[in-house]
Amino acid sequence: MEEMEYTVAFELISHAGDSKSESMMAIECAREFQFEEAKEHLMKAGEKLTKAHNSHLNLIQNEAKGEKVKVNIILVHAQDHLSGAILIKDQAEEFINLYQMIKEIKEQYVTKKNTNIV
């Protein structure tokens, strides 16, 4: 693998890892019902994921131009990071929605319980 290909693979790993971390922070914020902060982390995750996609796209474009991309364990590892980052971002979006529903149900329950006590 040439130096440029290593650079692209490590960029992919770095950006995908950053995206995954932001997605996990979004889930943690949602768990605490801090939805604005969760959405900010999710936005950052998306930005990092776009950078990872761009690195990935460089490899695809080079291959399409006839420049063979040598596949080795580092590139496979980079692909794995990208797939994981995409998956966890999608899951983070779902977790945020679920925690919002939980908060609404909890608030309805508390309101109903307090109404019945009086």
BAGU-60071 format. One record per atom (N, C-alpha, C): residue number from 1; residue in three letters; atom name; x, y, z. Coordinates in nm, 2 decimals, always signed. Example, Ala and Ser with C-alpha at 12.3 -4.5 7.8 and 13.67 -1.06 7.14 Angstrom:
<rs>
+-----+-----+----+--------+--------+--------+
|   i |  aa | at |     c1 |     c2 |     c3 |
+-----+-----+----+--------+--------+--------+
|   1 | ala |  N |  +1.32 |  -0.57 |  +0.78 |
|   1 | ala | CA |  +1.23 |  -0.45 |  +0.78 |
|   1 | ala |  C |  +1.32 |  -0.33 |  +0.78 |
|   2 | ser |  N |  +1.28 |  -0.22 |  +0.71 |
|   2 | ser | CA |  +1.37 |  -0.11 |  +0.71 |
|   2 | ser |  C |  +1.29 |  +0.00 |  +0.79 |
+-----+-----+----+--------+--------+--------+
</rs>
This chain:
<rs>
+-----+-----+----+--------+--------+--------+
|   i |  aa | at |     c1 |     c2 |     c3 |
+-----+-----+----+--------+--------+--------+
|   1 | met |  N |  +0.09 |  -0.12 |  +0.00 |
|   1 | met | CA |  +0.00 |  +0.00 |  +0.00 |
|   1 | met |  C |  +0.09 |  +0.12 |  +0.00 |
|   2 | glu |  N |  +0.07 |  +0.21 |  -0.09 |
|   2 | glu | CA |  +0.15 |  +0.33 |  -0.10 |
|   2 | glu |  C |  +0.11 |  +0.43 |  +0.01 |
|   3 | glu |  N |  +0.20 |  +0.53 |  +0.03 |
|   3 | glu | CA |  +0.19 |  +0.62 |  +0.14 |
|   3 | glu |  C |  +0.05 |  +0.69 |  +0.13 |
|   4 | met |  N |  +0.01 |  +0.73 |  +0.01 |
|   4 | met | CA |  -0.12 |  +0.80 |  +0.00 |
|   4 | met |  C |  -0.24 |  +0.72 |  +0.04 |
|   5 | glu |  N |  -0.23 |  +0.59 |  +0.00 |
|   5 | glu | CA |  -0.34 |  +0.50 |  +0.04 |
|   5 | glu |  C |  -0.34 |  +0.48 |  +0.19 |
|   6 | tyr |  N |  -0.22 |  +0.47 |  +0.26 |
|   6 | tyr | CA |  -0.22 |  +0.47 |  +0.40 |
|   6 | tyr |  C |  -0.28 |  +0.59 |  +0.46 |
|   7 | thr |  N |  -0.25 |  +0.71 |  +0.41 |
|   7 | thr | CA |  -0.30 |  +0.83 |  +0.46 |
|   7 | thr |  C |  -0.45 |  +0.83 |  +0.45 |
|   8 | val |  N |  -0.51 |  +0.79 |  +0.34 |
|   8 | val | CA |  -0.65 |  +0.78 |  +0.32 |
|   8 | val |  C |  -0.72 |  +0.69 |  +0.42 |
|   9 | ala |  N |  -0.65 |  +0.57 |  +0.44 |
|   9 | ala | CA |  -0.71 |  +0.47 |  +0.53 |
|   9 | ala |  C |  -0.71 |  +0.53 |  +0.67 |
|  10 | phe |  N |  -0.60 |  +0.59 |  +0.71 |
|  10 | phe | CA |  -0.59 |  +0.65 |  +0.85 |
|  10 | phe |  C |  -0.69 |  +0.77 |  +0.86 |
|  11 | glu |  N |  -0.71 |  +0.84 |  +0.76 |
|  11 | glu | CA |  -0.81 |  +0.95 |  +0.77 |
|  11 | glu |  C |  -0.95 |  +0.89 |  +0.79 |
|  12 | leu |  N |  -0.97 |  +0.78 |  +0.72 |
|  12 | leu | CA |  -1.10 |  +0.71 |  +0.73 |
|  12 | leu |  C |  -1.12 |  +0.67 |  +0.88 |
|  13 | ile |  N |  -1.02 |  +0.60 |  +0.93 |
|  13 | ile | CA |  -1.03 |  +0.55 |  +1.07 |
|  13 | ile |  C |  -1.05 |  +0.67 |  +1.16 |
|  14 | ser |  N |  -0.97 |  +0.77 |  +1.15 |
|  14 | ser | CA |  -0.98 |  +0.89 |  +1.24 |
|  14 | ser |  C |  -1.12 |  +0.95 |  +1.24 |
|  15 | his |  N |  -1.17 |  +0.99 |  +1.12 |
|  15 | his | CA |  -1.30 |  +1.06 |  +1.11 |
|  15 | his |  C |  -1.41 |  +0.97 |  +1.15 |
|  16 | ala |  N |  -1.41 |  +0.84 |  +1.11 |
|  16 | ala | CA |  -1.51 |  +0.75 |  +1.15 |
|  16 | ala |  C |  -1.51 |  +0.73 |  +1.30 |
|  17 | gly |  N |  -1.39 |  +0.72 |  +1.36 |
|  17 | gly | CA |  -1.38 |  +0.71 |  +1.51 |
|  17 | gly |  C |  -1.44 |  +0.83 |  +1.58 |
|  18 | asp |  N |  -1.41 |  +0.95 |  +1.53 |
|  18 | asp | CA |  -1.46 |  +1.07 |  +1.58 |
|  18 | asp |  C |  -1.61 |  +1.07 |  +1.57 |
|  19 | ser |  N |  -1.66 |  +1.03 |  +1.46 |
|  19 | ser | CA |  -1.81 |  +1.03 |  +1.44 |
|  19 | ser |  C |  -1.88 |  +0.93 |  +1.54 |
|  20 | lys |  N |  -1.82 |  +0.82 |  +1.56 |
|  20 | lys | CA |  -1.87 |  +0.72 |  +1.65 |
|  20 | lys |  C |  -1.87 |  +0.78 |  +1.79 |
|  21 | ser |  N |  -1.77 |  +0.84 |  +1.83 |
|  21 | ser | CA |  -1.76 |  +0.90 |  +1.96 |
|  21 | ser |  C |  -1.87 |  +1.01 |  +1.98 |
|  22 | glu |  N |  -1.89 |  +1.09 |  +1.88 |
|  22 | glu | CA |  -1.99 |  +1.20 |  +1.89 |
|  22 | glu |  C |  -2.13 |  +1.13 |  +1.90 |
|  23 | ser |  N |  -2.15 |  +1.02 |  +1.83 |
|  23 | ser | CA |  -2.28 |  +0.95 |  +1.83 |
|  23 | ser |  C |  -2.31 |  +0.90 |  +1.97 |
|  24 | met |  N |  -2.20 |  +0.84 |  +2.03 |
|  24 | met | CA |  -2.22 |  +0.79 |  +2.17 |
|  24 | met |  C |  -2.24 |  +0.90 |  +2.27 |
|  25 | met |  N |  -2.18 |  +1.01 |  +2.25 |
|  25 | met | CA |  -2.21 |  +1.12 |  +2.34 |
|  25 | met |  C |  -2.35 |  +1.17 |  +2.32 |
|  26 | ala |  N |  -2.40 |  +1.17 |  +2.20 |
|  26 | ala | CA |  -2.54 |  +1.20 |  +2.17 |
|  26 | ala |  C |  -2.64 |  +1.11 |  +2.25 |
|  27 | ile |  N |  -2.61 |  +0.98 |  +2.25 |
|  27 | ile | CA |  -2.69 |  +0.89 |  +2.32 |
|  27 | ile |  C |  -2.69 |  +0.92 |  +2.47 |
|  28 | glu |  N |  -2.57 |  +0.94 |  +2.53 |
|  28 | glu | CA |  -2.55 |  +0.97 |  +2.67 |
|  28 | glu |  C |  -2.63 |  +1.10 |  +2.71 |
|  29 | cys |  N |  -2.63 |  +1.20 |  +2.62 |
|  29 | cys | CA |  -2.70 |  +1.32 |  +2.65 |
|  29 | cys |  C |  -2.85 |  +1.29 |  +2.65 |
|  30 | ala |  N |  -2.90 |  +1.22 |  +2.55 |
|  30 | ala | CA |  -3.04 |  +1.18 |  +2.54 |
|  30 | ala |  C |  -3.09 |  +1.11 |  +2.66 |
|  31 | arg |  N |  -3.00 |  +1.02 |  +2.71 |
|  31 | arg | CA |  -3.04 |  +0.94 |  +2.83 |
|  31 | arg |  C |  -3.06 |  +1.04 |  +2.95 |
|  32 | glu |  N |  -3.00 |  +1.15 |  +2.95 |
|  32 | glu | CA |  -3.02 |  +1.25 |  +3.06 |
|  32 | glu |  C |  -3.12 |  +1.36 |  +3.02 |
|  33 | phe |  N |  -3.20 |  +1.33 |  +2.91 |
|  33 | phe | CA |  -3.30 |  +1.42 |  +2.85 |
|  33 | phe |  C |  -3.24 |  +1.55 |  +2.81 |
|  34 | gln |  N |  -3.12 |  +1.56 |  +2.77 |
|  34 | gln | CA |  -3.05 |  +1.68 |  +2.73 |
|  34 | gln |  C |  -3.05 |  +1.67 |  +2.57 |
|  35 | phe |  N |  -3.17 |  +1.70 |  +2.51 |
|  35 | phe | CA |  -3.19 |  +1.67 |  +2.37 |
|  35 | phe |  C |  -3.12 |  +1.77 |  +2.28 |
|  36 | glu |  N |  -3.11 |  +1.90 |  +2.32 |
|  36 | glu | CA |  -3.04 |  +1.99 |  +2.24 |
|  36 | glu |  C |  -2.90 |  +1.96 |  +2.22 |
|  37 | glu |  N |  -2.84 |  +1.92 |  +2.34 |
|  37 | glu | CA |  -2.69 |  +1.88 |  +2.34 |
|  37 | glu |  C |  -2.68 |  +1.75 |  +2.26 |
|  38 | ala |  N |  -2.77 |  +1.66 |  +2.27 |
|  38 | ala | CA |  -2.77 |  +1.54 |  +2.20 |
|  38 | ala |  C |  -2.77 |  +1.56 |  +2.05 |
|  39 | lys |  N |  -2.85 |  +1.65 |  +2.01 |
|  39 | lys | CA |  -2.86 |  +1.69 |  +1.86 |
|  39 | lys |  C |  -2.74 |  +1.76 |  +1.81 |
|  40 | glu |  N |  -2.67 |  +1.83 |  +1.90 |
|  40 | glu | CA |  -2.55 |  +1.90 |  +1.86 |
|  40 | glu |  C |  -2.44 |  +1.79 |  +1.83 |
|  41 | his |  N |  -2.43 |  +1.69 |  +1.92 |
|  41 | his | CA |  -2.34 |  +1.58 |  +1.91 |
|  41 | his |  C |  -2.37 |  +1.50 |  +1.78 |
|  42 | leu |  N |  -2.50 |  +1.48 |  +1.75 |
|  42 | leu | CA |  -2.54 |  +1.41 |  +1.63 |
|  42 | leu |  C |  -2.50 |  +1.49 |  +1.51 |
|  43 | met |  N |  -2.51 |  +1.62 |  +1.51 |
|  43 | met | CA |  -2.47 |  +1.70 |  +1.40 |
|  43 | met |  C |  -2.32 |  +1.69 |  +1.38 |
|  44 | lys |  N |  -2.24 |  +1.69 |  +1.49 |
|  44 | lys | CA |  -2.10 |  +1.68 |  +1.47 |
|  44 | lys |  C |  -2.06 |  +1.54 |  +1.42 |
|  45 | ala |  N |  -2.14 |  +1.44 |  +1.46 |
|  45 | ala | CA |  -2.11 |  +1.30 |  +1.41 |
|  45 | ala |  C |  -2.14 |  +1.30 |  +1.26 |
|  46 | gly |  N |  -2.24 |  +1.37 |  +1.22 |
|  46 | gly | CA |  -2.27 |  +1.37 |  +1.07 |
|  46 | gly |  C |  -2.16 |  +1.44 |  +1.00 |
|  47 | glu |  N |  -2.10 |  +1.55 |  +1.05 |
|  47 | glu | CA |  -1.99 |  +1.62 |  +0.99 |
|  47 | glu |  C |  -1.87 |  +1.53 |  +0.98 |
|  48 | lys |  N |  -1.84 |  +1.46 |  +1.08 |
|  48 | lys | CA |  -1.72 |  +1.37 |  +1.08 |
|  48 | lys |  C |  -1.75 |  +1.25 |  +0.99 |
|  49 | leu |  N |  -1.87 |  +1.21 |  +0.98 |
|  49 | leu | CA |  -1.90 |  +1.10 |  +0.89 |
|  49 | leu |  C |  -1.89 |  +1.14 |  +0.75 |
|  50 | thr |  N |  -1.92 |  +1.27 |  +0.72 |
|  50 | thr | CA |  -1.91 |  +1.32 |  +0.58 |
|  50 | thr |  C |  -1.76 |  +1.32 |  +0.54 |
|  51 | lys |  N |  -1.67 |  +1.36 |  +0.64 |
|  51 | lys | CA |  -1.53 |  +1.36 |  +0.61 |
|  51 | lys |  C |  -1.48 |  +1.22 |  +0.59 |
|  52 | ala |  N |  -1.53 |  +1.12 |  +0.66 |
|  52 | ala | CA |  -1.49 |  +0.98 |  +0.64 |
|  52 | ala |  C |  -1.54 |  +0.94 |  +0.51 |
|  53 | his |  N |  -1.66 |  +0.97 |  +0.47 |
|  53 | his | CA |  -1.72 |  +0.93 |  +0.34 |
|  53 | his |  C |  -1.63 |  +0.99 |  +0.23 |
|  54 | asn |  N |  -1.58 |  +1.12 |  +0.24 |
|  54 | asn | CA |  -1.50 |  +1.18 |  +0.14 |
|  54 | asn |  C |  -1.37 |  +1.11 |  +0.13 |
|  55 | ser |  N |  -1.31 |  +1.06 |  +0.24 |
|  55 | ser | CA |  -1.19 |  +0.98 |  +0.23 |
|  55 | ser |  C |  -1.21 |  +0.85 |  +0.16 |
|  56 | his |  N |  -1.32 |  +0.79 |  +0.19 |
|  56 | his | CA |  -1.36 |  +0.67 |  +0.12 |
|  56 | his |  C |  -1.39 |  +0.69 |  -0.03 |
|  57 | leu |  N |  -1.45 |  +0.80 |  -0.06 |
|  57 | leu | CA |  -1.48 |  +0.84 |  -0.20 |
|  57 | leu |  C |  -1.35 |  +0.85 |  -0.28 |
|  58 | asn |  N |  -1.25 |  +0.91 |  -0.22 |
|  58 | asn | CA |  -1.12 |  +0.92 |  -0.28 |
|  58 | asn |  C |  -1.07 |  +0.78 |  -0.33 |
|  59 | leu |  N |  -1.08 |  +0.68 |  -0.25 |
|  59 | leu | CA |  -1.04 |  +0.55 |  -0.28 |
|  59 | leu |  C |  -1.12 |  +0.49 |  -0.40 |
|  60 | ile |  N |  -1.25 |  +0.51 |  -0.39 |
|  60 | ile | CA |  -1.34 |  +0.47 |  -0.50 |
|  60 | ile |  C |  -1.31 |  +0.54 |  -0.63 |
|  61 | gln |  N |  -1.29 |  +0.67 |  -0.63 |
|  61 | gln | CA |  -1.26 |  +0.74 |  -0.75 |
|  61 | gln |  C |  -1.13 |  +0.70 |  -0.81 |
|  62 | asn |  N |  -1.03 |  +0.68 |  -0.73 |
|  62 | asn | CA |  -0.90 |  +0.63 |  -0.78 |
|  62 | asn |  C |  -0.92 |  +0.49 |  -0.85 |
|  63 | glu |  N |  -0.99 |  +0.41 |  -0.79 |
|  63 | glu | CA |  -1.02 |  +0.27 |  -0.85 |
|  63 | glu |  C |  -1.09 |  +0.29 |  -0.98 |
|  64 | ala |  N |  -1.19 |  +0.38 |  -0.98 |
|  64 | ala | CA |  -1.27 |  +0.40 |  -1.10 |
|  64 | ala |  C |  -1.18 |  +0.46 |  -1.22 |
|  65 | lys |  N |  -1.08 |  +0.53 |  -1.18 |
|  65 | lys | CA |  -0.98 |  +0.59 |  -1.28 |
|  65 | lys |  C |  -0.88 |  +0.48 |  -1.33 |
|  66 | gly |  N |  -0.89 |  +0.37 |  -1.28 |
|  66 | gly | CA |  -0.80 |  +0.26 |  -1.32 |
|  66 | gly |  C |  -0.68 |  +0.25 |  -1.23 |
|  67 | glu |  N |  -0.67 |  +0.33 |  -1.12 |
|  67 | glu | CA |  -0.56 |  +0.32 |  -1.03 |
|  67 | glu |  C |  -0.60 |  +0.21 |  -0.92 |
|  68 | lys |  N |  -0.53 |  +0.10 |  -0.93 |
|  68 | lys | CA |  -0.56 |  -0.01 |  -0.84 |
|  68 | lys |  C |  -0.54 |  +0.03 |  -0.69 |
|  69 | val |  N |  -0.63 |  +0.01 |  -0.61 |
|  69 | val | CA |  -0.62 |  +0.03 |  -0.47 |
|  69 | val |  C |  -0.58 |  -0.11 |  -0.40 |
|  70 | lys |  N |  -0.47 |  -0.11 |  -0.34 |
|  70 | lys | CA |  -0.42 |  -0.23 |  -0.27 |
|  70 | lys |  C |  -0.50 |  -0.25 |  -0.14 |
|  71 | val |  N |  -0.56 |  -0.36 |  -0.13 |
|  71 | val | CA |  -0.64 |  -0.39 |  -0.01 |
|  71 | val |  C |  -0.55 |  -0.47 |  +0.09 |
|  72 | asn |  N |  -0.54 |  -0.42 |  +0.21 |
|  72 | asn | CA |  -0.47 |  -0.49 |  +0.32 |
|  72 | asn |  C |  -0.55 |  -0.47 |  +0.45 |
|  73 | ile |  N |  -0.50 |  -0.52 |  +0.55 |
|  73 | ile | CA |  -0.57 |  -0.52 |  +0.68 |
|  73 | ile |  C |  -0.60 |  -0.38 |  +0.73 |
|  74 | ile |  N |  -0.52 |  -0.28 |  +0.70 |
|  74 | ile | CA |  -0.54 |  -0.15 |  +0.75 |
|  74 | ile |  C |  -0.66 |  -0.09 |  +0.68 |
|  75 | leu |  N |  -0.67 |  -0.11 |  +0.55 |
|  75 | leu | CA |  -0.79 |  -0.07 |  +0.47 |
|  75 | leu |  C |  -0.92 |  -0.14 |  +0.51 |
|  76 | val |  N |  -0.91 |  -0.27 |  +0.54 |
|  76 | val | CA |  -1.02 |  -0.34 |  +0.59 |
|  76 | val |  C |  -1.06 |  -0.29 |  +0.72 |
|  77 | his |  N |  -0.97 |  -0.26 |  +0.81 |
|  77 | his | CA |  -1.00 |  -0.20 |  +0.94 |
|  77 | his |  C |  -1.07 |  -0.06 |  +0.92 |
|  78 | ala |  N |  -1.02 |  +0.02 |  +0.83 |
|  78 | ala | CA |  -1.08 |  +0.15 |  +0.80 |
|  78 | ala |  C |  -1.23 |  +0.13 |  +0.75 |
|  79 | gln |  N |  -1.25 |  +0.03 |  +0.67 |
|  79 | gln | CA |  -1.39 |  +0.01 |  +0.62 |
|  79 | gln |  C |  -1.48 |  -0.04 |  +0.74 |
|  80 | asp |  N |  -1.42 |  -0.11 |  +0.83 |
|  80 | asp | CA |  -1.50 |  -0.16 |  +0.94 |
|  80 | asp |  C |  -1.54 |  -0.04 |  +1.03 |
|  81 | his |  N |  -1.44 |  +0.05 |  +1.05 |
|  81 | his | CA |  -1.47 |  +0.17 |  +1.13 |
|  81 | his |  C |  -1.58 |  +0.26 |  +1.06 |
|  82 | leu |  N |  -1.57 |  +0.27 |  +0.93 |
|  82 | leu | CA |  -1.68 |  +0.35 |  +0.86 |
|  82 | leu |  C |  -1.81 |  +0.28 |  +0.88 |
|  83 | ser |  N |  -1.82 |  +0.15 |  +0.86 |
|  83 | ser | CA |  -1.95 |  +0.08 |  +0.88 |
|  83 | ser |  C |  -2.00 |  +0.10 |  +1.02 |
|  84 | gly |  N |  -1.92 |  +0.08 |  +1.12 |
|  84 | gly | CA |  -1.96 |  +0.10 |  +1.25 |
|  84 | gly |  C |  -2.01 |  +0.24 |  +1.28 |
|  85 | ala |  N |  -1.94 |  +0.34 |  +1.23 |
|  85 | ala | CA |  -1.98 |  +0.48 |  +1.25 |
|  85 | ala |  C |  -2.12 |  +0.51 |  +1.19 |
|  86 | ile |  N |  -2.14 |  +0.45 |  +1.07 |
|  86 | ile | CA |  -2.27 |  +0.47 |  +1.01 |
|  86 | ile |  C |  -2.38 |  +0.41 |  +1.09 |
|  87 | leu |  N |  -2.35 |  +0.29 |  +1.14 |
|  87 | leu | CA |  -2.45 |  +0.22 |  +1.22 |
|  87 | leu |  C |  -2.48 |  +0.29 |  +1.35 |
|  88 | ile |  N |  -2.38 |  +0.33 |  +1.42 |
|  88 | ile | CA |  -2.41 |  +0.39 |  +1.55 |
|  88 | ile |  C |  -2.47 |  +0.53 |  +1.54 |
|  89 | lys |  N |  -2.44 |  +0.60 |  +1.43 |
|  89 | lys | CA |  -2.51 |  +0.73 |  +1.41 |
|  89 | lys |  C |  -2.66 |  +0.70 |  +1.39 |
|  90 | asp |  N |  -2.70 |  +0.60 |  +1.31 |
|  90 | asp | CA |  -2.84 |  +0.57 |  +1.28 |
|  90 | asp |  C |  -2.90 |  +0.53 |  +1.42 |
|  91 | gln |  N |  -2.83 |  +0.45 |  +1.50 |
|  91 | gln | CA |  -2.89 |  +0.41 |  +1.62 |
|  91 | gln |  C |  -2.90 |  +0.52 |  +1.72 |
|  92 | ala |  N |  -2.81 |  +0.61 |  +1.72 |
|  92 | ala | CA |  -2.82 |  +0.73 |  +1.80 |
|  92 | ala |  C |  -2.94 |  +0.81 |  +1.77 |
|  93 | glu |  N |  -2.97 |  +0.83 |  +1.65 |
|  93 | glu | CA |  -3.10 |  +0.90 |  +1.61 |
|  93 | glu |  C |  -3.22 |  +0.83 |  +1.67 |
|  94 | glu |  N |  -3.22 |  +0.70 |  +1.66 |
|  94 | glu | CA |  -3.33 |  +0.62 |  +1.72 |
|  94 | glu |  C |  -3.34 |  +0.63 |  +1.87 |
|  95 | phe |  N |  -3.22 |  +0.63 |  +1.94 |
|  95 | phe | CA |  -3.22 |  +0.64 |  +2.08 |
|  95 | phe |  C |  -3.27 |  +0.78 |  +2.12 |
|  96 | ile |  N |  -3.23 |  +0.88 |  +2.05 |
|  96 | ile | CA |  -3.28 |  +1.02 |  +2.09 |
|  96 | ile |  C |  -3.43 |  +1.02 |  +2.08 |
|  97 | asn |  N |  -3.49 |  +0.96 |  +1.97 |
|  97 | asn | CA |  -3.63 |  +0.96 |  +1.96 |
|  97 | asn |  C |  -3.70 |  +0.88 |  +2.07 |
|  98 | leu |  N |  -3.64 |  +0.77 |  +2.10 |
|  98 | leu | CA |  -3.69 |  +0.68 |  +2.21 |
|  98 | leu |  C |  -3.69 |  +0.76 |  +2.35 |
|  99 | tyr |  N |  -3.58 |  +0.82 |  +2.38 |
|  99 | tyr | CA |  -3.57 |  +0.89 |  +2.50 |
|  99 | tyr |  C |  -3.66 |  +1.01 |  +2.51 |
| 100 | gln |  N |  -3.69 |  +1.07 |  +2.39 |
| 100 | gln | CA |  -3.79 |  +1.18 |  +2.39 |
| 100 | gln |  C |  -3.93 |  +1.12 |  +2.42 |
| 101 | met |  N |  -3.96 |  +1.01 |  +2.37 |
| 101 | met | CA |  -4.09 |  +0.94 |  +2.40 |
| 101 | met |  C |  -4.10 |  +0.90 |  +2.55 |
| 102 | ile |  N |  -3.99 |  +0.85 |  +2.60 |
| 102 | ile | CA |  -3.98 |  +0.81 |  +2.74 |
| 102 | ile |  C |  -4.01 |  +0.94 |  +2.83 |
| 103 | lys |  N |  -3.95 |  +1.05 |  +2.80 |
| 103 | lys | CA |  -3.97 |  +1.17 |  +2.87 |
| 103 | lys |  C |  -4.11 |  +1.22 |  +2.87 |
| 104 | glu |  N |  -4.17 |  +1.21 |  +2.75 |
| 104 | glu | CA |  -4.31 |  +1.25 |  +2.74 |
| 104 | glu |  C |  -4.40 |  +1.16 |  +2.82 |
| 105 | ile |  N |  -4.38 |  +1.03 |  +2.81 |
| 105 | ile | CA |  -4.46 |  +0.94 |  +2.89 |
| 105 | ile |  C |  -4.45 |  +0.96 |  +3.03 |
| 106 | lys |  N |  -4.32 |  +0.98 |  +3.08 |
| 106 | lys | CA |  -4.29 |  +1.01 |  +3.22 |
| 106 | lys |  C |  -4.36 |  +1.13 |  +3.27 |
| 107 | glu |  N |  -4.36 |  +1.24 |  +3.18 |
| 107 | glu | CA |  -4.43 |  +1.36 |  +3.22 |
| 107 | glu |  C |  -4.58 |  +1.35 |  +3.23 |
| 108 | gln |  N |  -4.63 |  +1.27 |  +3.14 |
| 108 | gln | CA |  -4.78 |  +1.24 |  +3.14 |
| 108 | gln |  C |  -4.82 |  +1.16 |  +3.26 |
| 109 | tyr |  N |  -4.74 |  +1.07 |  +3.30 |
| 109 | tyr | CA |  -4.76 |  +0.98 |  +3.42 |
| 109 | tyr |  C |  -4.76 |  +1.07 |  +3.54 |
| 110 | val |  N |  -4.65 |  +1.15 |  +3.55 |
| 110 | val | CA |  -4.64 |  +1.24 |  +3.67 |
| 110 | val |  C |  -4.76 |  +1.34 |  +3.68 |
| 111 | thr |  N |  -4.80 |  +1.39 |  +3.57 |
| 111 | thr | CA |  -4.91 |  +1.49 |  +3.57 |
| 111 | thr |  C |  -5.04 |  +1.42 |  +3.61 |
| 112 | lys |  N |  -5.06 |  +1.30 |  +3.55 |
| 112 | lys | CA |  -5.18 |  +1.22 |  +3.59 |
| 112 | lys |  C |  -5.18 |  +1.18 |  +3.73 |
| 113 | lys |  N |  -5.07 |  +1.14 |  +3.78 |
| 113 | lys | CA |  -5.05 |  +1.10 |  +3.92 |
| 113 | lys |  C |  -5.08 |  +1.21 |  +4.01 |
| 114 | asn |  N |  -5.03 |  +1.33 |  +3.98 |
| 114 | asn | CA |  -5.05 |  +1.45 |  +4.07 |
| 114 | asn |  C |  -5.19 |  +1.50 |  +4.06 |
| 115 | thr |  N |  -5.26 |  +1.48 |  +3.95 |
| 115 | thr | CA |  -5.40 |  +1.52 |  +3.93 |
| 115 | thr |  C |  -5.49 |  +1.44 |  +4.02 |
| 116 | asn |  N |  -5.46 |  +1.31 |  +4.02 |
| 116 | asn | CA |  -5.54 |  +1.21 |  +4.10 |
| 116 | asn |  C |  -5.52 |  +1.23 |  +4.25 |
| 117 | ile |  N |  -5.41 |  +1.28 |  +4.29 |
| 117 | ile | CA |  -5.38 |  +1.29 |  +4.43 |
| 117 | ile |  C |  -5.46 |  +1.40 |  +4.49 |
| 118 | val |  N |  -5.48 |  +1.51 |  +4.42 |
| 118 | val | CA |  -5.55 |  +1.63 |  +4.47 |
| 118 | val |  C |  -5.70 |  +1.60 |  +4.50 |
+-----+-----+----+--------+--------+--------+
</rs>
